[in-house]
Amino acid sequence: MTIRSSDAESVDLVILPPMRDLGDGFTVRRALPSAQRRMVGPFIFFDQMGPTAFHGGEGLDVRPHPHIGLSTLTYLLEGEIEHRDSLGSLQTIRPGAVNLMTAGSGIVHSERSPASARSAGGPLFGLQTWIALPAADQEIDPAFDHYAADQIPTTEAEGVRLSLVVGQADGLRSPVKTYSDTLYADLLLADGARYQLKAEHVERAIYVVSGAVEIVGQEGRFETGEFVVFKPGAEIVLRGTGDTRLMLVGGEPFPEARQIFWNFVSTSAERIDQAKRDWREGRFARVPGDDEFIPLPENS
């Protein structure tokens, strides 16, 4: 994980997440958490998955693993993933849909390529984020919610297309459940198209999925794979350089710090230690139809 300086006066930090190969050519870029920035609003984890192209017979296999204290949000740009969890949920995720799993007091899930996609092969490209729960909601009952692509509100004009994944912006309101102030949006800019990123959220960032973007009236530009964190209250107008795709991320920060270990998030180190013991000793619920599991990391 590295950072670079920016001449843009509205930019606080530019994170350059490294690419990691998880095997079989499947890569991830992790922008959050980083040593330089732990969170943006309630977002405590931000991963780009792929892009990759599986051959026939290959696929994604993330074995069952636990979470506490957060909601996971999966948003695909290409391909399919089959989600299973300990509530008995079984859902195929496709591009533009939103898969929201709220762990609360504890949930276990797996993510694999569906049988049809595994047989034929094909692309997989998407984003997975973790949204920390407010302190008062950390131990709520686990839940699973899926929203089809046609449920996600979209607006399009003058070379700008915005799909509001979570929150409220530009007169749109997403149906996706939230527990605190949250902004998450998929923004497409044609070459030269402009978008005003309003200062209504305390913390804001963009992730450049493809293309490049400039801030009107300021120096420099931001390239594919960069995570750009803005200063609170800054007036920002983004301009696409070529066809550009961005994810907008933001929200109000929590007053309490968050602890994070492996897949566990909490305000309490003792609660995370309890989750470690529960996973090690088999006290989390199982995932129906998926008997494998990822063991607790060593030396924990």
Salt bridges, closest charged atoms under 4 A:
ASP12 OD2 - ARG37 NH1 3.43
ASP47 OD1 - ARG30 NE 2.82
ASP61 OD1 - ARG112 NH1 2.79
ASP61 OD2 - ARG118 NH1 2.96
GLU80 OE2 - ARG94 NE 2.99
GLU82 OE1 - ARG84 NE 3.47
ASP85 OD2 - HIS83 NE2 2.77
GLU139 OE2 - ARG271 NE 2.75
ASP145 OD2 - LYS177 NZ 3.60
GLU156 OE1 - ARG161 NE 3.73
ASP170 OD1 - LYS198 NZ 2.88
ASP181 OD2 - HIS201 ND1 3.16
ASP186 OD2 - ARG245 NH2 2.70
GLU203 OE2 - ARG37 NH2 3.20
GLU214 OE1 - ARG239 NH2 2.86
GLU223 OE2 - ARG221 NE 2.69
GLU226 OE2 - ARG4 NE 2.81
GLU256 OE1 - ARG258 NH1 3.17
ASP273 OD1 - LYS276 NZ 3.62
ASP278 OD1 - ARG283 NE 2.74
GLU281 OE1 - ARG283 NH1 2.46
ASP290 OD2 - ARG112 NE 2.77
GLU292 OE1 - ARG112 NH2 2.74
